[in-house]
Amino acid sequence: MEERTLLALVVFSSLVVLAETIAQKHAIEIYSLHVDCKVTSRFAHTIVTSKIVNRANESREATFEVELPKTAFITNFSMSIDGKVYPGIIKEKASAQKEYDTAVLRGQSAGLVKITGRKLEQFHMSVSIAAASKVTFELTYEELLKRQLGKFELLIKVRPKQLVKHFQIDVHIFEPQGIRVLETDSTFMTNELTEALTKVQNETKAHILFKPTVDQQKINPELDETLLNGDFVVRYDVKRGATAGDIQIINGYFVHYFAPHEMPVFPKNVIFLIDRSGSMAGRKIEQTRAALLKILQDLRPEDHFSFITFNSKVAEWRSSLLQATAENMANAAGFVQTLSASGGTDINRALLTAVSVLDKAERLPKSSVSMIILLTDGQPTSGESNVEVIQENIQKAVNGKYALFCLGFGFDVSYKFLEKMALSNGGIARRIYENADAALQLQGFYQEVATPILRKIEMQYPENAVEGLTKNNFKLFFEGSEIIVSGKISNELDLLPVEIKAQSHASDLTLKEEANVKEKEQVFQNQSYIFGNFIERLWAYLTIQQLLEKSISAQEEDQKTLEAQALELSLRYSFVTPLTSMVVTKPAGQQQTELANKPTEADNEKPSSFPVGDAYRLRSGSPPVVRLRDKTRAQPLANEYPQLLLQLPKQNEIICLNTDGKAQPSVHLLSDPEQGLTVTGKLGDRINHFVQFEVIYVNPPVRIHVSTDEIVLSHDTESTRLPWTESATSTVQGLRVSVEKERSITASLSDTVTVKISFVKFPDDFLGLYFLNTDCFSDKVNGVLGQFYSKAHFENNAYINQRADERLLSVSGSEHKVTRQFKKDYRLESTSDPVSCWSIDLTP
């Protein structure tokens, strides 16, 4: 009997624990999630609304995460908590960062929006809400859909992470040209979920509704886990009649779409310029071989091609271009299969060699298109390694004759360098992500540029009647894409004439069209669900994109003018662009302000280990040479990192600190009893840098062990391992620990100093510790590093010699001579590398 009673108690206790666990899991409930997207003539306006309730009997953190296309601009965000609205405000980025300096230093701005893949970026917002309270998040973004390989694609990322009672995706499409083809796709669709998908379509309109019930969302009837995790994609294309394209007009703004089809394709002369340096070894070179073998099959018989491979040396497969005959293709395939990787990276000489091969090429088709496709995964390390010199050399050599396409494989490459070089030479840049489908990414890019059907395209409009015209001259047009030109009609025109001049493979073309303004405006009069000023917003979006793109390859003064124009439009039309920030204010008692910035592809990579600016020039086998510009003294070249970096409180002075702690098992770096924070570190056996840190919090009781191998998060008796190989975030009682893949770990807690550790991989793996919002430290902070935040100041009488590069620094009552040096900066937020700092050596 006693055994039965005990068994019953154990079962009952287990059920209580299970019930409590389930209750905890669903304490924050998303009871409604609605994605409402309206696409009008390729311009998409999307509103994501999430409604959340806290069913716990205490305050909890509610999180809103939306993955949106990189090409989109956020236009609005708001939180409504128990009826009170907290709106996002868009401001100039520079002034917003200055005004909310503390928020930016805490790293919060990077947390709101970050790149999560090759197509998406993530908006992330967390807010604490009281027991039984509700919060409504609403995010609005806009984008101009781009036609690729004959279709427009609308991508909606679906990942609610729980079952949602009211889940709905609405996509409305209105295309006055008529919808030719419409399809939906999904990475998570099942037979049950297919029943929740409906499509209604007529000549010019379509409505796609996806509204699964809770039961349809479940992985299986027994588990409260959701199937909704992946991509929901809508693809479509429009009907095309008039040869000069289609013109649409509303409220004094016009947009002109031009996408000819069924035209003869220009023969191509292609040089594939392949990086085979040591960093390409393994999976990268294997995927490159696989992609090139597929691309060879896509060459047309009239095309000419060749390969140039490079590491520290440049090797030509053949001395001239070969026609894509069956015999030459077979020989090329054999060569591709032998590609291996080793050595450095001489990008400059490789590109100049490719240009020279095209310059000297003979017996090529008279009417053909020549292009260079560069694939590299790293920085220039051999030969000329100053990227600005390389850019100048290549632009001078190409001289507008050929198109240069630059593909950056992975995140060690300087995307900014490749992008500027491509845009300056009539091409585009693309990052190839190191995923399992990298070969498909390479092949897909080639397919986009494989079929040039027009060149030297000029879209002409009456100068006295149109203003604010977007780009209207294009070097090449590829089958399956689309040219878009927009502008403002400046006077009362009845007819808007357009003339298109271009070269096709067969002949020179001149196409003419006239648009009746009143008739065109009538098309949009009675479309109740279409936002009325969409062409004006489309014009602003396109203008901003093109101004920013143009500024990348512009000279400094022109760059400032272009960015000023883009900034003015960004603010006028409320777009979060790389020049603006959205300031989000939270309720009192929480981290008050956070910033949402627009990341760029160039932001999405590891800090450069090589010099970029004009001040540096490295040549293989020779010592560093400092270049001078306009008789201005250049900064010295920094060859090493310090062990520790910190900025003295309330002083614009950086300290580079080295400590001799090898004899100790660990170095006591910092303790602050009022912050409840302790940090210790361990130096490496073979390198004089830190390879381990232990970060210990009192409340919540959490220990974070960080090494160059992994991160281990311990709380109570549980431990969570977070590898460096992927980005991840874990929150324990308000302590947010975020790992950025192979870059950094950040530990942040409200009203507490933020701890940040960089993972540096060059030349040897080590860790760099630093702190943000250090004004939170108390005057009781101590330790080898901690004492600098409370007990350090420069003596007024600088050094006895009064030299500018030597001073006396008082630390905990002891005086130390410090010297001005330049060191490499491991802090990810730093805008200057190398950094000028006062160097000091201490013994713990």
Secondary structure in CASP SS format (residue, H / E / C, confidence):
PFRMAT SS
TARGET T0000
AUTHOR 0000-0000-0000
METHOD secondary structure of the structure
MODEL  1
M C 1.00
E H 1.00
E H 1.00
R H 1.00
T H 1.00
L H 1.00
L H 1.00
A H 1.00
L H 1.00
V H 1.00
V H 1.00
F H 1.00
S H 1.00
S H 1.00
L H 1.00
V H 1.00
V H 1.00
L H 1.00
A H 1.00
E H 1.00
T H 1.00
I H 1.00
A H 1.00
Q H 1.00
K H 1.00
H C 1.00
A C 1.00
I E 1.00
E E 1.00
I E 1.00
Y E 1.00
S E 1.00
L E 1.00
H E 1.00
V E 1.00
D E 1.00
C E 1.00
K E 1.00
V E 1.00
T E 1.00
S C 1.00
R C 1.00
F E 1.00
A E 1.00
H E 1.00
T E 1.00
I E 1.00
V E 1.00
T E 1.00
S E 1.00
K E 1.00
I E 1.00
V E 1.00
N E 1.00
R C 1.00
A C 1.00
N C 1.00
E C 1.00
S C 1.00
R E 1.00
E E 1.00
A E 1.00
T E 1.00
F E 1.00
E E 1.00
V E 1.00
E E 1.00
L E 1.00
P E 1.00
K C 1.00
T C 1.00
A C 1.00
F E 1.00
I E 1.00
T E 1.00
N E 1.00
F E 1.00
S E 1.00
M E 1.00
S E 1.00
I E 1.00
D C 1.00
G C 1.00
K E 1.00
V E 1.00
Y E 1.00
P E 1.00
G E 1.00
I E 1.00
I E 1.00
K E 1.00
E E 1.00
K H 1.00
A H 1.00
S H 1.00
A H 1.00
Q H 1.00
K H 1.00
E H 1.00
Y C 1.00
D H 1.00
T H 1.00
A H 1.00
V H 1.00
L H 1.00
R C 1.00
G C 1.00
Q H 1.00
S H 1.00
A H 1.00
G H 1.00
L H 1.00
V E 1.00
K E 1.00
I E 1.00
T C 1.00
G C 1.00
R C 1.00
K C 1.00
L E 1.00
E E 1.00
Q E 1.00
F E 1.00
H E 1.00
M E 1.00
S E 1.00
V E 1.00
S E 1.00
I E 1.00
A C 1.00
A C 1.00
A C 1.00
S C 1.00
K E 1.00
V E 1.00
T E 1.00
F E 1.00
E E 1.00
L E 1.00
T E 1.00
Y E 1.00
E E 1.00
E E 1.00
L E 1.00
L C 1.00
K C 1.00
R E 1.00
Q E 1.00
L C 1.00
G C 1.00
K E 1.00
F E 1.00
E E 1.00
L E 1.00
L E 1.00
I E 1.00
K E 1.00
V E 1.00
R C 1.00
P C 1.00
K C 1.00
Q C 1.00
L C 1.00
V C 1.00
K C 1.00
H E 1.00
F E 1.00
Q E 1.00
I E 1.00
D E 1.00
V E 1.00
H E 1.00
I E 1.00
F E 1.00
E C 1.00
P C 1.00
Q C 1.00
G C 1.00
I E 1.00
R E 1.00
V E 1.00
L E 1.00
E E 1.00
T E 1.00
D E 1.00
S E 1.00
T C 1.00
F C 1.00
M C 1.00
T C 1.00
N H 1.00
E H 1.00
L H 1.00
T H 1.00
E C 1.00
A C 1.00
L E 1.00
T E 1.00
K E 1.00
V E 1.00
Q E 1.00
N C 1.00
E C 1.00
T C 1.00
K E 1.00
A E 1.00
H E 1.00
I E 1.00
L E 1.00
F E 1.00
K C 1.00
P C 1.00
T C 1.00
V H 1.00
D H 1.00
Q H 1.00
Q H 1.00
K E 1.00
I C 1.00
N C 1.00
P C 1.00
E C 1.00
L C 1.00
D C 1.00
E C 1.00
T E 1.00
L C 1.00
L C 1.00
N C 1.00
G E 1.00
D E 1.00
F E 1.00
V E 1.00
V E 1.00
R E 1.00
Y E 1.00
D E 1.00
V E 1.00
K C 1.00
R C 1.00
G C 1.00
A C 1.00
T C 1.00
A C 1.00
G C 1.00
D E 1.00
I E 1.00
Q E 1.00
I E 1.00
I E 1.00
N C 1.00
G C 1.00
Y E 1.00
F E 1.00
V E 1.00
H E 1.00
Y E 1.00
F E 1.00
A C 1.00
P C 1.00
H C 1.00
E C 1.00
M C 1.00
P C 1.00
V C 1.00
F C 1.00
P C 1.00
K E 1.00
N E 1.00
V E 1.00
I E 1.00
F E 1.00
L E 1.00
I E 1.00
D E 1.00
R C 1.00
S C 1.00
G H 1.00
S H 1.00
M H 1.00
A C 1.00
G C 1.00
R H 1.00
K H 1.00
I H 1.00
E H 1.00
Q H 1.00
T H 1.00
R H 1.00
A H 1.00
A H 1.00
L H 1.00
L H 1.00
K H 1.00
I H 1.00
L H 1.00
Q H 1.00
D H 1.00
L C 1.00
R C 1.00
P C 1.00
E C 1.00
D C 1.00
H E 1.00
F E 1.00
S E 1.00
F E 1.00
I E 1.00
T E 1.00
F E 1.00
N C 1.00
S C 1.00
K C 1.00
V E 1.00
A E 1.00
E E 1.00
W C 1.00
R C 1.00
S C 1.00
S C 1.00
L C 1.00
L E 1.00
Q E 1.00
A C 1.00
T C 1.00
A H 1.00
E H 1.00
N H 1.00
M H 1.00
A H 1.00
N H 1.00
A H 1.00
A H 1.00
G H 1.00
F H 1.00
V H 1.00
Q C 1.00
T C 1.00
L C 1.00
S C 1.00
A C 1.00
S C 1.00
G C 1.00
G C 1.00
T C 1.00
D C 1.00
I H 1.00
N H 1.00
R H 1.00
A H 1.00
L H 1.00
L H 1.00
T H 1.00
A H 1.00
V H 1.00
S H 1.00
V H 1.00
L H 1.00
D H 1.00
K H 1.00
A C 1.00
E C 1.00
R C 1.00
L C 1.00
P C 1.00
K C 1.00
S C 1.00
S C 1.00
V E 1.00
S E 1.00
M E 1.00
I E 1.00
I E 1.00
L E 1.00
L E 1.00
T E 1.00
D C 1.00
G C 1.00
Q C 1.00
P C 1.00
T C 1.00
S C 1.00
G C 1.00
E C 1.00
S C 1.00
N C 1.00
V H 1.00
E H 1.00
V H 1.00
I H 1.00
Q H 1.00
E H 1.00
N H 1.00
I H 1.00
Q H 1.00
K H 1.00
A H 1.00
V H 1.00
N C 1.00
G C 1.00
K C 1.00
Y C 1.00
A E 1.00
L E 1.00
F E 1.00
C E 1.00
L E 1.00
G E 1.00
F E 1.00
G C 1.00
F C 1.00
D C 1.00
V C 1.00
S C 1.00
Y H 1.00
K H 1.00
F H 1.00
L H 1.00
E H 1.00
K H 1.00
M H 1.00
A H 1.00
L H 1.00
S C 1.00
N C 1.00
G C 1.00
G C 1.00
I C 1.00
A E 1.00
R E 1.00
R E 1.00
I E 1.00
Y C 1.00
E C 1.00
N C 1.00
A C 1.00
D C 1.00
A H 1.00
A H 1.00
L H 1.00
Q H 1.00
L H 1.00
Q H 1.00
G H 1.00
F H 1.00
Y H 1.00
Q H 1.00
E H 1.00
V H 1.00
A C 1.00
T C 1.00
P E 1.00
I E 1.00
L E 1.00
R E 1.00
K E 1.00
I E 1.00
E E 1.00
M E 1.00
Q E 1.00
Y C 1.00
P C 1.00
E C 1.00
N C 1.00
A C 1.00
V E 1.00
E E 1.00
G C 1.00
L C 1.00
T C 1.00
K C 1.00
N C 1.00
N E 1.00
F E 1.00
K E 1.00
L E 1.00
F E 1.00
F E 1.00
E C 1.00
G C 1.00
S C 1.00
E C 1.00
I E 1.00
I E 1.00
V E 1.00
S E 1.00
G E 1.00
K E 1.00
I E 1.00
S C 1.00
N C 1.00
E C 1.00
L C 1.00
D C 1.00
L E 1.00
L E 1.00
P E 1.00
V E 1.00
E E 1.00
I E 1.00
K E 1.00
A E 1.00
Q E 1.00
S C 1.00
H C 1.00
A C 1.00
S C 1.00
D E 1.00
L E 1.00
T E 1.00
L E 1.00
K E 1.00
E E 1.00
E E 1.00
A E 1.00
N E 1.00
V H 1.00
K H 1.00
E H 1.00
K H 1.00
E H 1.00
Q H 1.00
V C 1.00
F C 1.00
Q C 1.00
N C 1.00
Q C 1.00
S C 1.00
Y C 1.00
I C 1.00
F C 1.00
G C 1.00
N C 1.00
F H 1.00
I H 1.00
E H 1.00
R H 1.00
L H 1.00
W H 1.00
A H 1.00
Y H 1.00
L H 1.00
T H 1.00
I H 1.00
Q H 1.00
Q H 1.00
L H 1.00
L H 1.00
E H 1.00
K H 1.00
S H 1.00
I H 1.00
S C 1.00
A C 1.00
Q C 1.00
E H 1.00
E H 1.00
D H 1.00
Q H 1.00
K H 1.00
T H 1.00
L H 1.00
E H 1.00
A H 1.00
Q H 1.00
A H 1.00
L H 1.00
E H 1.00
L H 1.00
S H 1.00
L H 1.00
R H 1.00
Y C 1.00
S C 1.00
F C 1.00
V E 1.00
T C 1.00
P C 1.00
L C 1.00
T E 1.00
S E 1.00
M E 1.00
V E 1.00
V E 1.00
T E 1.00
K C 1.00
P C 1.00
A C 1.00
G C 1.00
Q C 1.00
Q C 1.00
Q C 1.00
T E 1.00
E E 1.00
L E 1.00
A E 1.00
N E 1.00
K C 1.00
P C 1.00
T C 1.00
E H 1.00
A H 1.00
D H 1.00
N C 1.00
E C 1.00
K C 1.00
P C 1.00
S C 1.00
S C 1.00
F C 1.00
P C 1.00
V C 1.00
G C 1.00
D C 1.00
A C 1.00
Y E 1.00
R E 1.00
L C 1.00
R C 1.00
S C 1.00
G C 1.00
S C 1.00
P C 1.00
P C 1.00
V E 1.00
V E 1.00
R C 1.00
L C 1.00
R E 1.00
D C 1.00
K C 1.00
T E 1.00
R C 1.00
A C 1.00
Q C 1.00
P C 1.00
L C 1.00
A C 1.00
N C 1.00
E C 1.00
Y C 1.00
P C 1.00
Q C 1.00
L E 1.00
L E 1.00
L E 1.00
Q E 1.00
L C 1.00
P C 1.00
K C 1.00
Q C 1.00
N C 1.00
E C 1.00
I E 1.00
I E 1.00
C E 1.00
L E 1.00
N E 1.00
T E 1.00
D C 1.00
G C 1.00
K C 1.00
A C 1.00
Q C 1.00
P C 1.00
S C 1.00
V E 1.00
H E 1.00
L E 1.00
L E 1.00
S E 1.00
D E 1.00
P C 1.00
E C 1.00
Q C 1.00
G C 1.00
L E 1.00
T E 1.00
V E 1.00
T E 1.00
G E 1.00
K E 1.00
L E 1.00
G C 1.00
D C 1.00
R C 1.00
I C 1.00
N C 1.00
H C 1.00
F E 1.00
V E 1.00
Q E 1.00
F E 1.00
E E 1.00
V E 1.00
I E 1.00
Y E 1.00
V C 1.00
N C 1.00
P C 1.00
P C 1.00
V E 1.00
R E 1.00
I E 1.00
H E 1.00
V E 1.00
S E 1.00
T C 1.00
D C 1.00
E E 1.00
I E 1.00
V E 1.00
L E 1.00
S E 1.00
H E 1.00
D C 1.00
T C 1.00
E E 1.00
S E 1.00
T E 1.00
R E 1.00
L E 1.00
P E 1.00
W C 1.00
T C 1.00
E C 1.00
S C 1.00
A E 1.00
T E 1.00
S E 1.00
T E 1.00
V E 1.00
Q C 1.00
G C 1.00
L E 1.00
R E 1.00
V E 1.00
S E 1.00
V E 1.00
E E 1.00
K C 1.00
E C 1.00
R C 1.00
S E 1.00
I E 1.00
T E 1.00
A E 1.00
S E 1.00
L C 1.00
S C 1.00
D C 1.00
T C 1.00
V C 1.00
T E 1.00
V E 1.00
K E 1.00
I E 1.00
S E 1.00
F E 1.00
V E 1.00
K C 1.00
F C 1.00
P C 1.00
D C 1.00
D C 1.00
F E 1.00
L E 1.00
G E 1.00
L E 1.00
Y E 1.00
F E 1.00
L E 1.00
N C 1.00
T H 1.00
D H 1.00
C H 1.00
F C 1.00
S C 1.00
D C 1.00
K C 1.00
V C 1.00
N E 1.00
G C 1.00
V C 1.00
L C 1.00
G H 1.00
Q H 1.00
F H 1.00
Y H 1.00
S C 1.00
K C 1.00
A E 1.00
H E 1.00
F E 1.00
E C 1.00
N C 1.00
N C 1.00
A C 1.00
Y C 1.00
I C 1.00
N C 1.00
Q C 1.00
R C 1.00
A C 1.00
D C 1.00
E E 1.00
R E 1.00
L E 1.00
L E 1.00
S E 1.00
V E 1.00
S C 1.00
G C 1.00
S E 1.00
E E 1.00
H E 1.00
K E 1.00
V E 1.00
T E 1.00
R E 1.00
Q E 1.00
F E 1.00
K E 1.00
K C 1.00
D C 1.00
Y C 1.00
R C 1.00
L C 1.00
E C 1.00
S C 1.00
T C 1.00
S C 1.00
D C 1.00
P C 1.00
V E 1.00
S E 1.00
C E 1.00
W E 1.00
S E 1.00
I E 1.00
D E 1.00
L E 1.00
T C 1.00
P C 1.00
END
